[in-house]
Each structure stands twice: as structure tokens, then as C-alpha cells.
Amino acid sequence: MTKLKYLMAGLFMFASAAQANTISTSVNIGTGYGDTVQYVDFHVTDSGFFDILASEPSGSDVDPYMILFYNPVSYPNFIEGDDDDGSGDNALIDRNLSVGSYVLALSTSVLSLSEAVNGYNSSVDRRSDGWLNVSISSQDGTATFDKPSAVPVPAAAWLFGTGLIGFAGMRKRKSA
């Protein structure tokens, strides 16, 4: 019976280790408010090989295009761009990413580097606006849409703990 428990625990650990870390969101590209380029910020907390996919929702007729930057968006921070060569299906970037902050510039029409940096894509019109689904996944790395904490958690806990001890000391002094 004990061997069966160890076998089951081992299989569970193997299955959980094989799962990909995936985060996803959707963005709306449109001409109504000048939002012809949308930006998705994400942070890589564990480096690894990532699949970054921008896809159109089913039934949509948009042509996803994306450009990846180190954060902040600027010409020197350009990493890579991808279009699906006008086929209208998906834009995909596969690459190793190190720990740090990144930004995806997204649009529903061919997007130049200068348009991504300036935030306006002149080729988006009412026929090409719509939603894009974005997913970032990795088997060996970890990414999050949240910004990293300015103070690491152990340091924050240490500061909080010493503050509580200080308040306790002040309270004892006042009562004495």
C-alpha cells in the first residue's frame, strides 16, 4: 500500500511539473478612440522558452500583428515582431526570455516599428478593428501580468515584523 502511495505521489508531481505556465488576456483594437495599437505589459519571473500568441476570436476577420519590446517601448528596446503574412490567423513569437519586464504592441493590421513606438497604426480602419486574444505560455519559465514587488516578500515581512516589535515595545513603555 505504501508503494502505491509513493507511486501516486510521484505521478502527481510529474504531471504538475509538465503543465505549462500560461497567462492570457484580450485586447480591443479600434478606430473609435484612436486605440489602433494596444499594449500588454508582462513580467518574466523565471526565465525560459516562451510561446507568445496573438489570435483572432473565432468568426472574426482581423489580422493579428505584434511586436515584442523590453519595457519601456522604444526603438532600442525592440526584440522581435511577427505577422502571419496576411493570412489572418495568428501571430506567434517563440523565444527564450530572461527575467525582466516586457511589452507587446498589438494591432489588427500590419504594424510598423514606428507605429508601435508612437502608438498609432494608420492602416487600422473600421473593417479591421476588433478583439485579439493574447496568450503567453512556457513549459520551463514563468510570466505574470503583475509588476514585480518593489520590496521582495522576505524583506517586506522582516520590516513588518520589526515594526510590530517596535510598536509592542512602545506600548509596554507607555503602560509602565
Secondary structure, 3 states (H helix, E strand, C coil): CHHHHHHHHHHHHHHHHHCCEEEEEEEEECCCCCCCCEEEEEEEEECEEEEEEEECCCCCCCCCEEEEEECCCCHHHEEEEEECCCCCCEEEEEEEECCEEEEEEEECCCCCHHHHHHCCCCCCCCCCCEEEEEEEEECCCEEECCCCCCCCHHHHHHHHHHHHHHHHHHHHHHHC
